[in-house]
Amino acid sequence: MPPSRPTVSVILVSDYAAGGNKGWNDLRHCLAALAHQDCAEPAEFILSENTQFADAIPPDLRDLLPSLRLVTSPNAGSYALKNYGVAQASADLVAILDADCSPARNWLTNLIAAFRTHPEAAAISGRTTYEGRTLWERTLALLSRSYLDTVQEGTAQFISNNNAGWKRSVYLEHPLPTDAGPFAARIQSESVRREGGTLRFDPSIRVVHEFEGWGMEADIRRNTGFGTVITRLRDPRLPYARLIRMGRAAIPVIAAGKTWNAWRDCFRCWRVYGVRVHELPLALVLAPLLIGLETPGMWAAYGHGGITDSSYR
């Protein structure tokens, strides 16, 4: 009897510190979590990797998740690797998961259930947090991860690029952009919404993102700033594209608007990210400082260059 077709295909991509010890260790944690999922339905697990790293993949990864399938391509960017992985998948439902994220035990079960409850959804994001062991982890998770969090399950404007499920057919029609850096998923989300697709958020689809300290946060912010500008230079239909097209003189206005949004997200989401009420002022103070770390990325985007000193690909 031939094997049953999987209900879901999980596409794994290492987007941060790929090819080094840190990247492989993150992947080990992710695979161990996937191996202990409580999902009773057939699932396919695909690691999409650049051809140059194929021979460097540690052999013990297979021991953690024996069903893991490796697909390789010449693609260097994480978005292109995700697109390739989705193209190689065999299920109608695909889940996108970054290798530095460890899913909760019921992650797959809840993702499948969410699509069965909402068959109209084109894509559904989950909640991404840090471990939350320290004040800094809780605060930075709130400031960096809450922008697409709707707190309760419901419709959403954005889709996470590191923890989300997609109808494979919709994803293939609207792949991630491969020429605008690693933080340009807004283009994909807007493309789906323009054609009437429904995006949703479900907080029960939960992963814990590895926390690497201020170096990682600064890297995230540079790339976020770059993505804010480059996406709107590429797609004038995105919100606030007219402002962005004013040039570098718009950077202070962009930063002010992003700070306002960050404060609003803090008041919406502080409880669900484990921040205590007496810790909230720290988040409000940190918000403009973190936005300030985005400005070099914004400046680079106006120069139509890329960010060269990044661990993201």
Sequence and secondary structure as in RCSB ss.txt:
>XXXX:A:sequence
MPPSRPTVSVILVSDYAAGGNKGWNDLRHCLAALAHQDCAEPAEFILSENTQFADAIPPDLRDLLPSLRLVTSPN
AGSYALKNYGVAQASADLVAILDADCSPARNWLTNLIAAFRTHPEAAAISGRTTYEGRTLWERTLALLSRSYLDT
VQEGTAQFISNNNAGWKRSVYLEHPLPTDAGPFAARIQSESVRREGGTLRFDPSIRVVHEFEGWGMEADIRRNTG
FGTVITRLRDPRLPYARLIRMGRAAIPVIAAGKTWNAWRDCFRCWRVYGVRVHELPLALVLAPLLIGLETPGMWA
AYGHGGITDSSYR
>XXXX:A:secstr
      SEEEEEE  BSTTSHHHHHHHHHHHHHHHT    S EEEEEEEEGGGGGGS THHHHH TT EEEEES 
 SHHHHHHHHHHH  SSEEEEEETTEEE TTHHHHHHHHHHH TTEEEEEEEEE    SHHHHHHHHHHH TT  
SSSEE S   SSEEEEEHHHHHHS   SSS TT THHHHHHHHHTT EEEEEEEEEEEE    HHHHHHHHHHHH
HHHHHHHHH TTSTTHHHHTT GGGHHHHHHHHHHHHHHHHHHHTTTTT  GGGHHHHHHHHHHHHHTTHHHHHH
HHTT    S SB 
